[in-house]
Amino acid sequence: MHFIGMLAFVMPIPMSYESGLTALSLLVAILVTGGGFYVIARRSASPLHLALGGIFMGLGIAAMHYTGMAAMRGHADLGYDRLFVALSLVIAIGAATAALWLSFRTTDPWQKLAAAVVMGLAISGMHYTGMRAAIFTADDPVHATQVHASLDQTSLALAIAGITFVILAFASIASVAEQRRAEEALRQARADLARVNRVTTMAELTASLAHEVNQPISAGVTNAYACLHWLTGDTPNLEEARAAATRMVKDVARAAEIISHIRASFRKGARQRELLDVNEVIREMIVLLRVELARYSISVRPELAADLPKVMGDRVQLQQVMMNLVSNSIDAMKDLDGSRELAIKSERAENGHLMVSVSDTGVGLPQQADQIFNAFFTTKLQGTGMGLSISRSIVEAHSGRLWAADNPPRGASFHLTLPAKVAAQE
């Protein structure tokens, strides 16, 4: 801008520029303003870094101007008015700081345009104030002037303008190419993230399906063995065999229900909710798991409050929660000596909620008790780490809570609350 603006400055004597200082003025401007961009872009745009960047930028503009002025050659002495020199520095630094603040505080294109305008005002304001500070004194008559300089004023201005447009063109091309490269990298990153999400979702779904279906299948296998036992005895007990076969049919039907509910979770539309008796759900789970309870000599003590209000929920999902909690209690007690007791309690809670507690005399909570509801966290050798995570998700989907606590002197307790007669969140 300086050398083009100097074309508007008319002198009664011919003027040109010394090539060394002219090149130096460009180099100083590039280095100092580059330092300003480095300071403000390297860290977050704090007030200190903003001020330092503005100072570097303003000094770069001023250095280019006054070095360019020193490159002028003609039969005239050049001096400056100190007041206007100081004012030109203030304009350069102040306007440059404002431009940087506008540029780095947002990505809004209109604000970026405003920053460009302010930066242009910083350069032109400094230039013309600096020119106002310049004092030229001719030292020879005009007709006797013979200037020996290497660069004509008009040629220099046109050359710099041409070079500037070429640089802008290359910068624009590079910017477009970089933008396309960034867009391609972003598209690839999104594709990779989507692929990872799909793999993770499939892993969670597989683990969930394996965990939930394993329980009724295991119960079905147990009942099948029981049926065979009653049929292959010396005196076949058809009544017990029939009862075992009936339980086996129920186990298989429950596995099918679980798979159907998992499939339904991927379809649009509301899930099937109904008014449920929590005590009835608890009794169903005790019946379904009575063979496992009897195998490990676990005594069950149900403490179910009468006249409890019903809850709005999904029967199969709440059965899953109760089965998970009871099965975990069985696993926690089956290898221990001494009494093995399972207490299942239902009662009214605060704020119109019901609370169900499942307490055992097993090994208790692990040291990482705060992680037991995390997906894939397990302390069992053959565990999937999905049961409690799924249970908490189901309870929270029913607008309830599920948490764990110690059961002194031995064992653990799991408590869940559900709102009475309130539609659960979808």
Secondary structure, DSSP 8 states (H G I E B T S, - for coil): -HHHHGGG---SS--EE-HHHHHHHHHHHHHHHHHHHHHHHHS---HHHHHHHHHHHHHHHHHHHHHHHHTEESSEEEEE-HHHHHHHHHHHHHHHHHHHHHHHS---HHHHHHHHHHHHHHHHHHHHHHHHHEEEEE-S-GGG-----SEEHHHHHHHHHHHHHHHHHHHHHHHHHHHHHHHHHHHHHHHHHHHHHHHHHHHHHHHHHHHHHHHHHHHHHHHHHHHHHHHSSSS--HHHHHHHHHHHHHHHHHHHHHHHHHHHTTSSS----EEE-HHHHHHHHHHHTHHHHHHTT-EEEEEE-SS---EEE-HHHHHHHHHHHHHHHHHHHTT--S--EEEEEEEE-GGGEEEEEEEE-SS---TTGGGTTSTT--SSTT--S-HHHHHHHHHHHTT-EEEEEE-TTSSEEEEEEEETT-----
